[in-house]
Amino acid sequence: STLVFAGVVWVTVINTPGWAGVQGAFFDPAVAVKALPKVWDGFLLNLQVLALSLITVSAVALLIALVRTLRGPVFFPLRVLAAGYTDLFRGLPFIIVLYLVGYGLPTIAGVRIPVVVLGVLAVTLTYSSYVAEVIRAGIEAVHPSQRLAARALGLGHGQTMRRVVLPQALRKMTPPLMNDFISMQKDVGLISILGAVDAIAAARSVASLTYNFTPYVVAGLLFVL
């Protein structure tokens, strides 16, 4: 099967008239070596936004999930606000949130705001809504008897969540949380539209000088790694 697959790739891709042009335009080693330092410097900005966003998204998402799992009619307004937040930002495309935050917020504030702050804020607004639903699903997947047993032992609501429910929910949440993390680490590449010189912007800059798309492939490989 491996030989058959290699033969299909050879016939349909490599042994075609246009492959030489594609190879020169997208997979030029000389251009890749030339672009790597600049793209790497920009990629460090993406990593900075990602690292900060992991902290803010985790905190905001956990808060929203806990609010949505509160019982009793007295918490109904809070539950409605939390549900409206998650529905709104799960429905808005991330690029629109970037435009609204990146160009609207500095205009309202009347001051220049660092691109890293704007990027982290946009990522937090969008991805905390996704992660909050994952956390809420994990909390509700823990059998109610666990919560009742903890309360019977004298634990309060906060202690029950921290010591009994959340540790069990974390094991159930890990696979979908990894999906959200992967999506988030890719979407931080969109902060280039705010004028940030990240990996994508650096690749675009080198590509405009070399008339070659290899820098984009270099940036893509960095994100995969």
Summary of the structure (lengths in Angstrom):
residues: 225
radius of gyration: 23.1
end to end distance: 27.8
largest distance: 75.0
contacts: 677
relative contact order: 0.16
helix: 86%
strand: 0%
